Amino acid sequence: MGATMTAPPPAEPKQPSTARAILLGGLIVGTLDITDAIVFFGITRNVRPYRIFQSVASGLLGRASYSGGMKTVVLGAFLHLFIAFCVATTYILVSKKFVGLRKHWVVCGLLYGVLVYCFMYRVVLPLSLSAPVAFSWLGFSNAVLIHMLGVGLPNAWVAQKELGK
């Protein structure tokens, strides 16, 4: 009369997926980084969000990006996500080879964020057509922190979650 309850079969362990890790890492990093830029520059310099995307596009177009309307906003968004996915891809692929990056993901992620900051500010931006930005300690602090906490750390977390320790 009474039905016997049987436990469902155990779930199969999730298979590591490099593509899923890159997709997740790129989306998280891209979202956190652009959100930080919109909030930070909105508060400290009263910059409108669409101008943030145009400033990214200015790396390719120079000052012309600011008069390009929605086309340069979309270009800036695309370029921003492209960079985020490149950053994620790099960490994920390297962490596949070096398991210590996944095992010690917090420290490695924070250090990766610093490396990404250095590469962006010492290599990418100087080679771009973007106008140089005046140095400020507040801007520098924000940039380093977002790269550590919003770029490096999430990539490392995704690598260890998706690829295993």
ChimeraX attribute file (.defattr): number of C-alpha atoms within 10 A of each C-alpha:
attribute: neighborCount
match mode: 1-to-1
recipient: residues
	/A:1	3
	/A:2	4
	/A:3	5
	/A:4	6
	/A:5	6
	/A:6	6
	/A:7	6
	/A:8	6
	/A:9	6
	/A:10	6
	/A:11	6
	/A:12	6
	/A:13	6
	/A:14	9
	/A:15	9
	/A:16	14
	/A:17	13
	/A:18	16
	/A:19	12
	/A:20	14
	/A:21	25
	/A:22	25
	/A:23	16
	/A:24	19
	/A:25	30
	/A:26	25
	/A:27	16
	/A:28	19
	/A:29	26
	/A:30	22
	/A:31	16
	/A:32	17
	/A:33	20
	/A:34	20
	/A:35	13
	/A:36	15
	/A:37	18
	/A:38	18
	/A:39	15
	/A:40	17
	/A:41	16
	/A:42	15
	/A:43	11
	/A:44	10
	/A:45	9
	/A:46	11
	/A:47	15
	/A:48	13
	/A:49	16
	/A:50	17
	/A:51	19
	/A:52	20
	/A:53	25
	/A:54	27
	/A:55	20
	/A:56	24
	/A:57	29
	/A:58	21
	/A:59	20
	/A:60	17
	/A:61	17
	/A:62	16
	/A:63	16
	/A:64	13
	/A:65	24
	/A:66	19
	/A:67	10
	/A:68	14
	/A:69	13
	/A:70	14
	/A:71	13
	/A:72	23
	/A:73	22
	/A:74	15
	/A:75	19
	/A:76	24
	/A:77	20
	/A:78	15
	/A:79	17
	/A:80	19
	/A:81	19
	/A:82	14
	/A:83	16
	/A:84	25
	/A:85	21
	/A:86	15
	/A:87	22
	/A:88	28
	/A:89	20
	/A:90	13
	/A:91	24
	/A:92	26
	/A:93	14
	/A:94	13
	/A:95	22
	/A:96	16
	/A:97	9
	/A:98	11
	/A:99	16
	/A:100	13
	/A:101	23
	/A:102	27
	/A:103	16
	/A:104	14
	/A:105	25
	/A:106	20
	/A:107	16
	/A:108	22
	/A:109	26
	/A:110	23
	/A:111	17
	/A:112	23
	/A:113	27
	/A:114	21
	/A:115	16
	/A:116	18
	/A:117	22
	/A:118	14
	/A:119	12
	/A:120	15
	/A:121	13
	/A:122	11
	/A:123	11
	/A:124	14
	/A:125	15
	/A:126	13
	/A:127	12
	/A:128	16
	/A:129	16
	/A:130	19
	/A:131	13
	/A:132	9
	/A:133	7
	/A:134	6
	/A:135	8
	/A:136	9
	/A:137	8
	/A:138	10
	/A:139	15
	/A:140	11
	/A:141	11
	/A:142	15
	/A:143	20
	/A:144	19
	/A:145	17
	/A:146	21
	/A:147	27
	/A:148	24
	/A:149	20
	/A:150	24
	/A:151	30
	/A:152	30
	/A:153	24
	/A:154	25
	/A:155	35
	/A:156	29
	/A:157	20
	/A:158	24
	/A:159	33
	/A:160	24
	/A:161	14
	/A:162	22
	/A:163	20
	/A:164	15
	/A:165	14
